[in-house]
Amino acid sequence: MVLALDPGITRVWRTPDSIQFGVDEPVLVLDGITSADERMLVALAAGVTAEGLRLVADRARAPSGAVAALLDRVAPVLAPDRREPPPTPPLVVLDGAGPTAVALGVLLSDAGADVRSGLDWSDAAVERADVAVIVASYAVEPQRQARWLRRDVPHLPIVFGDAGVTVGPYVRPGYGPCLRCVDLHRTDADPAWPAMATQLHTRDAPGETAIVVAATAALAAALLLAASAEPPHGPDPGVSARLPRGRCDWVSRAWAPHPECGCLGLPP
């Protein structure tokens, strides 16, 4: 087993005998570092076996128990065991096309995700997906979101309209509102919404400028990567973010489950 300090945590000396791990959000501060401790820290920074670390301590004439004491102190900043297999990358299916889908795929792939696009619904990856992204114009077709809902696959819509773009709400089946809930709320606000939506599903996405694409893809990628992490780091179900046309700030909105939708149980 190789012992090593986590290379992703910045180390900086506070004083000649005090070192801090992490700058903006310190993880650990070690005070009272001896010359032997410093040599062992250098070895840990490069990666060393437990036997090699004991040899470093012996050559530095460290007292008995110094290795165990130092390892106990630096435990929060040690890298994971290199013998452990790397975690399985999240499988993300892009349900949609266009510049935003392409940019999002690049960002997610660069972060280590397994990104698939242009799949048939019979593809095995559709069933195994950890999360799906639905890119749509004006509104998401009911059958598109229903296909993911039936498979219990979390999904994130990206919907372009003539007044801006909306990312979300992130749908976790069984936990919070679904996209039908959103449509029902919009129908409550405007009874003509279903008739208008059916005319808009196949239209080209408006407003996909380079700046909007970059901002939208970055936000969606961050949400999806957070969703693949351990709770509670994932996005809140039922919350959407809207970037109005010509603006630079996202506007959040929380959606509640609609009483006439059965996504969380049979409606009354």
GIRA-V959927 format. One line per field, one symbol per residue. ss: DSSP state (2 for helix, 1 for strand, 0 for the rest). phi: phi as a letter, one per 30 degrees, with the letter a starting at -180 (. if undefined). burial: b if it has 24 or more other C-alpha atoms within 12 Angstrom, else e. A space follows every 10 residues. Layout:
ss=???
phi=???
burial=???
This chain:
ss=0110100000 1111100111 1000000111 1000222222 2222220112 2222222220 0000022222 2220222100 0000000000 1111100022 2222222222 0001111000 0002222200 1111111000 0222222222 0001111111 1001111111 1100100022 2222222220 0022222222 0000000002 2222222222 2222222200 0000000011 1111000000 1111000000 00000000
phi=.ccaddddcd cbddbebbbc cjcdbecabc cidddddddd ddddddjadd dddddddddd hddeiddddd dddcedcdde eddddddddd ccccckbjed dddddddddd djdccbbidd dddddddced abbccbciad dedddddddd dhcebbdbcc bdckbbcjdd cceibjdcdd eddddddddb edeedddddc ecddddidde ddeddddddd dddddddddd ecdddddicc bccdeicbcd cdbccceddc ccdckddd
burial=eebbbbeeee beeeeeeebb beeeeeebbb eebeebbbbb bebbbebbee eebbebbeee ebeeebbeeb beebeebbbe eeeeeeeeeb bbbbbbbbbb bbbbbbbbbe eebbbbbeee eeeebbbebb bbbbbbbbbb bbebbbbbbe bbbbbbbbbb beebbbbbbb bbbeebbbbb bbbbbeeeee eeebeebeee beeebbbbee ebbebbbbbb bbbbbebbee eeeebbbbbb bbbbeeeeee eeeebbbbee eebeeeee
